[in-house]
């Protein structure tokens, strides 16, 4: 599949012009479009990014963002993805990797795509990251 699984960071940075990674996210979106890659968003990522937009940019921005996301390719992790993510975390006890990130990593592995992220924890987990 010519797709990437989006993490919340780039999705948020793309809409917040004050974010330090806004320019990078905007350039990434253009590059993903040129490469004709589908951006897949897991429902947990949608929820986390929406919360960031709502808290940091306000209700109007959150409503607009959700309207834009309504056409996104959404995917739900399966119960086994969560169980695998919990098991994976045990191998990284010396890191502050969240269950959220571990679930995104497991889901990306299961569907065979790279993760579009700016979070170094995906490199630690040895997950292929799209750059």
N, C-alpha and C positions, 0 to 999 in steps of 0.2 A: 504494500500500500504506500503510495506517495503521500504520506501524511506526517504530521507531528502532533504529539499530545502536549497541549499547552499547560504550563504551570500558571499559577495565579499572578506571579510577579510581572511577567511580560504583558499579560492582559491588562493589569492595572496600569503599568507604566505607559502603555499605549494611549490611555485616555487622560492621564494627569500630566498636563504640560509642565508642571512644576517638579515632577519626579525627575531625579537625576538620571534615570535610564529612559526617559521619554524619547529622546532622539534615537537611541539604539533600538527601542521597540518599534518606532515608526519605520526605521530602515529595515528592520527584520521583517515587518509586515510586507513591505515592498519586495524584499528578496523572496519571501515565501510565495508571493503572488507570481513573481517571475519564474520561479521553479515549479509553479502549478501544484503546490503542496496544499493539501487539505489540512485545516487546523481543526483538530478534534479536541473537544473540551469535556472533561469528566464532570458529572454533576457536582461532586464535592468541590472541584475547582471553580465551577460557576458560583456556588454558594460562597466560597471564600473570597473570590474576586468581587462579588456583589457587595459583601460586607465591607471590604476595603473602600470601594467606591462610595458607598452610602456614608460611612463614618468620616472619610476624609474629604469628599467632594459634595456631599449633600444629597437630599432626596431627589431633586430634579435631575441631577447628573446620573443617579442610580437608575431612575426610570428610563432615561434615554439610553443608558448602557444596556439595560435589559432588553429594550426594543431592538437594539443592534444585535444582541446575542440570540434573539429569537430564531434567527436563521442558521445558527451555529450547528455543527455536527456534534451532537451530544452523545455521551456514552456513560453508562452506569457501571461502576465496578461490581463484580459478582461477590457473593459472600466469601468465596474461596480467596479472592484477591485480598480481602481484609485479613483473613487468617494468615496468608503468606506474608503480608506486610508486617504483621505482629511478630511472626517468627523471624523475619529478616532483621528487625530492630535488635533482637538479642545479639546478633553478630556485630552490632555497632554500639555497644554499651558505653564506649568512651566518647561518643559523638552526640550532639543534640539534634538528632534527626527526628522529625515529627512523624507520627503515624500517617498524617496527611501526605507528606513527601514519600514515605515508603509505599503507600498505596498507589500513588501516581507512578512510581518506579515499577511496581509489580504489574500494573495495568499496561504500561508501555511495553514491558517485556512480553506480556501475554498477547497483545495485538501486533507486536513486531514493528514498533515505530520508535523514533527518537523523541526525546522530551525537549520542548522549547522552554528553557528556563535560564535564569541568571543565578540560581542557587548552587553553590559549590557542593552541597550534600549529594547531589546526583552523581557528581564525579567520584565522590567518596564511595557511593554505593555501586560504582562501575556501571552506570546506566548510560547508554549512548545518548549524548546530548547534541541537539541540532545547534550549529553555530554558523 
